Amino acid sequence: MDAPTHDRTLAIPGVDLDAVKRPTRDEAMDAVRTLIAWTGDDPRREGVIDTPGRVVDAYGEWFSGYAADPAKELSRTFEDVQGYDDIVLLKNIEVESHCEHHMAPFLGKAFVAYMPTNRVVGISKIARVVEIFARRLQTQETMTQQIIDAICDSLKPAGVAVLIDAEHQCMTTRGVHHRGVTTVTTQFQGVFKTDKDLQRRFLDFCHKA
Protein backbone atom coordinates (compact mmCIF):
# COMPACT_ATOMS: atom_id res chain seq x y z
CA MET A 1 0.00 0.00 0.00
CA ASP A 2 1.45 3.35 -0.99
CA ALA A 3 1.42 6.13 1.57
CA PRO A 4 -1.57 8.48 1.15
CA THR A 5 -0.94 11.62 -0.85
CA HIS A 6 -1.53 14.86 1.04
CA ASP A 7 -4.18 17.12 -0.47
CA ARG A 8 -2.50 20.50 -0.10
CA THR A 9 -5.88 22.27 -0.20
CA LEU A 10 -6.64 20.91 3.27
CA ALA A 11 -5.98 23.00 6.36
CA ILE A 12 -4.44 20.86 9.07
CA PRO A 13 -3.74 22.90 12.21
CA GLY A 14 -0.05 23.14 12.99
CA VAL A 15 1.02 21.41 9.76
CA ASP A 16 2.63 23.23 6.83
CA LEU A 17 2.12 20.62 4.14
CA ASP A 18 4.20 22.58 1.63
CA ALA A 19 7.20 22.37 3.98
CA VAL A 20 6.90 18.60 4.47
CA LYS A 21 9.08 16.48 2.21
CA ARG A 22 7.29 13.19 2.18
CA PRO A 23 9.71 10.25 2.33
CA THR A 24 9.48 7.49 -0.24
CA ARG A 25 8.20 4.08 0.73
CA ASP A 26 11.76 2.73 0.71
CA GLU A 27 12.92 5.55 3.02
CA ALA A 28 10.05 4.82 5.41
CA MET A 29 10.96 1.13 5.44
CA ASP A 30 14.59 2.01 6.17
CA ALA A 31 13.38 4.03 9.16
CA VAL A 32 11.53 0.97 10.49
CA ARG A 33 14.68 -1.13 10.08
CA THR A 34 16.55 1.50 12.10
CA LEU A 35 14.00 1.24 14.90
CA ILE A 36 14.18 -2.55 14.89
CA ALA A 37 17.97 -2.34 15.19
CA TRP A 38 17.64 0.31 17.93
CA THR A 39 15.57 -2.12 20.03
CA GLY A 40 18.49 -4.54 19.90
CA ASP A 41 17.07 -6.90 17.27
CA ASP A 42 18.43 -7.74 13.85
CA PRO A 43 16.28 -6.34 11.00
CA ARG A 44 17.70 -9.09 8.75
CA ARG A 45 16.26 -11.81 11.01
CA GLU A 46 13.71 -14.05 9.27
CA GLY A 47 10.89 -13.17 11.65
CA VAL A 48 11.17 -9.41 11.10
CA ILE A 49 12.67 -9.13 7.62
CA ASP A 50 9.24 -8.32 6.13
CA THR A 51 8.16 -6.19 9.09
CA PRO A 52 9.18 -2.82 7.56
CA GLY A 53 6.80 -3.29 4.64
CA ARG A 54 3.98 -4.35 6.92
CA VAL A 55 4.55 -1.39 9.23
CA VAL A 56 4.51 1.07 6.34
CA ASP A 57 1.27 -0.47 5.05
CA ALA A 58 -0.24 -0.21 8.52
CA TYR A 59 0.80 3.43 8.82
CA GLY A 60 -0.80 4.12 5.46
CA GLU A 61 -4.10 2.87 6.88
CA TRP A 62 -3.80 4.26 10.41
CA PHE A 63 -3.00 7.77 9.18
CA SER A 64 -5.14 7.91 6.04
CA GLY A 65 -7.09 10.82 7.53
CA TYR A 66 -4.49 13.28 6.26
CA ALA A 67 -5.62 12.55 2.70
CA ALA A 68 -9.35 12.97 3.43
CA ASP A 69 -11.46 16.12 3.64
CA PRO A 70 -14.24 16.19 6.26
CA ALA A 71 -15.93 19.14 4.53
CA LYS A 72 -16.31 17.04 1.38
CA GLU A 73 -17.92 14.25 3.40
CA LEU A 74 -20.45 16.71 4.82
CA SER A 75 -21.13 18.54 1.55
CA ARG A 76 -24.12 16.46 0.47
CA THR A 77 -27.06 17.47 2.62
CA PHE A 78 -30.81 16.95 2.52
CA GLU A 79 -33.22 19.84 3.05
CA ASP A 80 -36.43 17.81 3.26
CA VAL A 81 -36.60 17.23 7.02
CA GLN A 82 -40.43 17.43 7.08
CA GLY A 83 -40.60 19.49 10.23
CA TYR A 84 -38.10 17.45 12.27
CA ASP A 85 -36.68 19.75 14.94
CA ASP A 86 -34.97 17.55 17.53
CA ILE A 87 -31.57 16.02 18.22
CA VAL A 88 -29.82 13.82 15.67
CA LEU A 89 -27.47 11.64 17.72
CA LEU A 90 -24.96 8.96 16.78
CA LYS A 91 -23.80 6.79 19.67
CA ASN A 92 -20.86 4.41 20.06
CA ILE A 93 -18.85 5.47 17.00
CA GLU A 94 -15.62 3.49 17.12
CA VAL A 95 -12.53 5.63 17.72
CA GLU A 96 -9.15 4.17 16.74
CA SER A 97 -6.49 6.84 16.89
CA HIS A 98 -2.87 7.55 17.87
CA CYS A 99 -1.71 10.28 20.20
CA GLU A 100 0.83 12.75 18.90
CA HIS A 101 3.02 12.46 22.01
CA HIS A 102 4.01 8.78 21.84
CA MET A 103 2.28 7.63 18.63
CA ALA A 104 0.56 5.06 20.85
CA PRO A 105 -3.03 4.01 20.13
CA PHE A 106 -6.02 5.32 22.00
CA LEU A 107 -9.26 3.42 21.56
CA GLY A 108 -12.80 4.28 22.54
CA LYS A 109 -16.19 5.59 21.51
CA ALA A 110 -17.48 8.89 20.20
CA PHE A 111 -20.96 10.34 20.66
CA VAL A 112 -21.97 13.10 18.27
CA ALA A 113 -25.22 15.05 18.20
CA TYR A 114 -26.42 18.06 16.28
CA MET A 115 -29.61 20.09 16.18
CA PRO A 116 -30.48 20.61 12.51
CA THR A 117 -31.88 23.84 11.17
CA ASN A 118 -33.10 23.28 7.62
CA ARG A 119 -30.84 20.45 6.48
CA VAL A 120 -29.45 17.12 7.60
CA VAL A 121 -26.63 14.91 6.41
CA GLY A 122 -26.44 11.16 5.92
CA ILE A 123 -25.65 9.57 9.28
CA SER A 124 -22.70 7.62 7.88
CA LYS A 125 -21.03 10.93 7.03
CA ILE A 126 -20.87 11.92 10.71
CA ALA A 127 -19.14 8.64 11.53
CA ARG A 128 -16.79 9.21 8.60
CA VAL A 129 -15.83 12.66 9.94
CA VAL A 130 -14.91 11.06 13.28
CA GLU A 131 -12.82 8.48 11.42
CA ILE A 132 -10.99 11.11 9.36
CA PHE A 133 -9.81 13.05 12.39
CA ALA A 134 -9.06 9.84 14.31
CA ARG A 135 -6.70 8.73 11.54
CA ARG A 136 -4.31 11.59 12.23
CA LEU A 137 -1.87 12.37 15.01
CA GLN A 138 -3.39 14.65 17.63
CA THR A 139 -4.61 14.76 21.19
CA GLN A 140 -8.08 13.61 22.15
CA GLU A 141 -8.93 17.18 23.12
CA THR A 142 -7.92 18.48 19.69
CA MET A 143 -9.86 15.75 17.90
CA THR A 144 -13.00 16.58 19.88
CA GLN A 145 -12.73 20.23 18.83
CA GLN A 146 -11.96 19.37 15.20
CA ILE A 147 -15.06 17.19 14.89
CA ILE A 148 -17.35 19.87 16.28
CA ASP A 149 -15.79 22.61 14.13
CA ALA A 150 -16.18 20.55 10.94
CA ILE A 151 -19.88 19.90 11.62
CA CYS A 152 -20.56 23.53 12.56
CA ASP A 153 -18.78 24.88 9.47
CA SER A 154 -20.48 22.55 6.99
CA LEU A 155 -24.02 22.10 8.34
CA LYS A 156 -24.58 25.41 10.15
CA PRO A 157 -26.78 23.64 12.74
CA ALA A 158 -28.41 25.22 15.76
CA GLY A 159 -25.94 23.33 17.92
CA VAL A 160 -23.47 20.44 18.12
CA ALA A 161 -22.32 18.23 20.99
CA VAL A 162 -19.39 15.79 20.99
CA LEU A 163 -18.23 13.39 23.70
CA ILE A 164 -15.28 11.01 23.32
CA ASP A 165 -14.44 8.32 25.89
CA ALA A 166 -11.15 6.55 25.18
CA GLU A 167 -8.40 4.48 26.79
CA HIS A 168 -4.85 5.58 25.99
CA GLN A 169 -2.21 2.91 25.51
CA CYS A 170 0.54 5.40 26.38
CA MET A 171 -0.89 5.23 29.90
CA THR A 172 -1.78 1.54 30.06
CA THR A 173 1.28 -0.06 28.40
CA ARG A 174 4.00 2.37 29.53
CA GLY A 175 4.52 5.10 32.10
CA VAL A 176 2.13 4.64 35.04
CA HIS A 177 0.72 1.34 33.65
CA HIS A 178 -2.84 2.01 34.84
CA ARG A 179 -5.40 -0.11 32.99
CA GLY A 180 -9.10 0.56 32.77
CA VAL A 181 -8.68 4.33 33.07
CA THR A 182 -10.46 6.24 30.32
CA THR A 183 -10.31 9.88 29.30
CA VAL A 184 -13.55 11.73 28.58
CA THR A 185 -13.58 14.93 26.52
CA THR A 186 -16.64 17.00 25.68
CA GLN A 187 -17.35 20.05 23.59
CA PHE A 188 -20.59 21.94 23.02
CA GLN A 189 -21.62 24.62 20.55
CA GLY A 190 -24.81 26.58 19.98
CA VAL A 191 -27.94 25.41 21.79
CA PHE A 192 -26.06 22.53 23.40
CA LYS A 193 -23.91 25.12 25.16
CA THR A 194 -26.63 27.60 26.09
CA ASP A 195 -29.44 25.16 26.95
CA LYS A 196 -28.28 23.16 29.98
CA ASP A 197 -31.34 20.90 29.85
CA LEU A 198 -30.51 19.94 26.27
CA GLN A 199 -26.89 19.39 27.27
CA ARG A 200 -27.94 17.11 30.14
CA ARG A 201 -30.23 15.23 27.77
CA PHE A 202 -27.30 14.58 25.43
CA LEU A 203 -25.10 13.41 28.32
CA ASP A 204 -27.89 11.13 29.57
CA PHE A 205 -28.08 9.52 26.12
CA CYS A 206 -24.30 8.95 26.23
CA HIS A 207 -24.31 7.46 29.72
CA LYS A 208 -27.09 5.03 28.78
CA ALA A 209 -25.08 3.69 25.81
C-alpha positions in Angstrom: 0.0 0.0 0.0 1.4 3.4 -1.0 1.4 6.1 1.6 -1.6 8.5 1.1 -0.9 11.6 -0.9 -1.5 14.9 1.0 -4.2 17.1 -0.5 -2.5 20.5 -0.1 -5.9 22.3 -0.2 -6.6 20.9 3.3 -6.0 23.0 6.4 -4.4 20.9 9.1 -3.7 22.9 12.2 -0.1 23.1 13.0 1.0 21.4 9.8 2.6 23.2 6.8 2.1 20.6 4.1 4.2 22.6 1.6 7.2 22.4 4.0 6.9 18.6 4.5 9.1 16.5 2.2 7.3 13.2 2.2 9.7 10.2 2.3 9.5 7.5 -0.2 8.2 4.1 0.7 11.8 2.7 0.7 12.9 5.5 3.0 10.1 4.8 5.4 11.0 1.1 5.4 14.6 2.0 6.2 13.4 4.0 9.2 11.5 1.0 10.5 14.7 -1.1 10.1 16.6 1.5 12.1 14.0 1.2 14.9 14.2 -2.6 14.9 18.0 -2.3 15.2 17.6 0.3 17.9 15.6 -2.1 20.0 18.5 -4.5 19.9 17.1 -6.9 17.3 18.4 -7.7 13.8 16.3 -6.3 11.0 17.7 -9.1 8.8 16.3 -11.8 11.0 13.7 -14.1 9.3 10.9 -13.2 11.7 11.2 -9.4 11.1 12.7 -9.1 7.6 9.2 -8.3 6.1 8.2 -6.2 9.1 9.2 -2.8 7.6 6.8 -3.3 4.6 4.0 -4.4 6.9 4.6 -1.4 9.2 4.5 1.1 6.3 1.3 -0.5 5.1 -0.2 -0.2 8.5 0.8 3.4 8.8 -0.8 4.1 5.5 -4.1 2.9 6.9 -3.8 4.3 10.4 -3.0 7.8 9.2 -5.1 7.9 6.0 -7.1 10.8 7.5 -4.5 13.3 6.3 -5.6 12.6 2.7 -9.3 13.0 3.4 -11.5 16.1 3.6 -14.2 16.2 6.3 -15.9 19.1 4.5 -16.3 17.0 1.4 -17.9 14.2 3.4 -20.4 16.7 4.8 -21.1 18.5 1.6 -24.1 16.5 0.5 -27.1 17.5 2.6 -30.8 17.0 2.5 -33.2 19.8 3.0 -36.4 17.8 3.3 -36.6 17.2 7.0 -40.4 17.4 7.1 -40.6 19.5 10.2 -38.1 17.4 12.3 -36.7 19.7 14.9 -35.0 17.5 17.5 -31.6 16.0 18.2 -29.8 13.8 15.7 -27.5 11.6 17.7 -25.0 9.0 16.8 -23.8 6.8 19.7 -20.9 4.4 20.1 -18.9 5.5 17.0 -15.6 3.5 17.1 -12.5 5.6 17.7 -9.2 4.2 16.7 -6.5 6.8 16.9 -2.9 7.6 17.9 -1.7 10.3 20.2 0.8 12.8 18.9 3.0 12.5 22.0 4.0 8.8 21.8 2.3 7.6 18.6 0.6 5.1 20.8 -3.0 4.0 20.1 -6.0 5.3 22.0 -9.3 3.4 21.6 -12.8 4.3 22.5 -16.2 5.6 21.5 -17.5 8.9 20.2 -21.0 10.3 20.7 -22.0 13.1 18.3 -25.2 15.1 18.2 -26.4 18.1 16.3 -29.6 20.1 16.2 -30.5 20.6 12.5 -31.9 23.8 11.2 -33.1 23.3 7.6 -30.8 20.4 6.5 -29.4 17.1 7.6 -26.6 14.9 6.4 -26.4 11.2 5.9 -25.6 9.6 9.3 -22.7 7.6 7.9 -21.0 10.9 7.0 -20.9 11.9 10.7 -19.1 8.6 11.5 -16.8 9.2 8.6 -15.8 12.7 9.9 -14.9 11.1 13.3 -12.8 8.5 11.4 -11.0 11.1 9.4 -9.8 13.1 12.4 -9.1 9.8 14.3 -6.7 8.7 11.5 -4.3 11.6 12.2 -1.9 12.4 15.0 -3.4 14.7 17.6 -4.6 14.8 21.2 -8.1 13.6 22.1 -8.9 17.2 23.1 -7.9 18.5 19.7 -9.9 15.8 17.9 -13.0 16.6 19.9 -12.7 20.2 18.8 -12.0 19.4 15.2 -15.1 17.2 14.9 -17.3 19.9 16.3 -15.8 22.6 14.1 -16.2 20.6 10.9 -19.9 19.9 11.6 -20.6 23.5 12.6 -18.8 24.9 9.5 -20.5 22.6 7.0 -24.0 22.1 8.3 -24.6 25.4 10.1 -26.8 23.6 12.7 -28.4 25.2 15.8 -25.9 23.3 17.9 -23.5 20.4 18.1 -22.3 18.2 21.0 -19.4 15.8 21.0 -18.2 13.4 23.7 -15.3 11.0 23.3 -14.4 8.3 25.9 -11.1 6.5 25.2 -8.4 4.5 26.8 -4.9 5.6 26.0 -2.2 2.9 25.5 0.5 5.4 26.4 -0.9 5.2 29.9 -1.8 1.5 30.1 1.3 -0.1 28.4 4.0 2.4 29.5 4.5 5.1 32.1 2.1 4.6 35.0 0.7 1.3 33.6 -2.8 2.0 34.8 -5.4 -0.1 33.0 -9.1 0.6 32.8 -8.7 4.3 33.1 -10.5 6.2 30.3 -10.3 9.9 29.3 -13.6 11.7 28.6 -13.6 14.9 26.5 -16.6 17.0 25.7 -17.3 20.0 23.6 -20.6 21.9 23.0 -21.6 24.6 20.6 -24.8 26.6 20.0 -27.9 25.4 21.8 -26.1 22.5 23.4 -23.9 25.1 25.2 -26.6 27.6 26.1 -29.4 25.2 26.9 -28.3 23.2 30.0 -31.3 20.9 29.9 -30.5 19.9 26.3 -26.9 19.4 27.3 -27.9 17.1 30.1 -30.2 15.2 27.8 -27.3 14.6 25.4 -25.1 13.4 28.3 -27.9 11.1 29.6 -28.1 9.5 26.1 -24.3 9.0 26.2 -24.3 7.5 29.7 -27.1 5.0 28.8 -25.1 3.7 25.8 
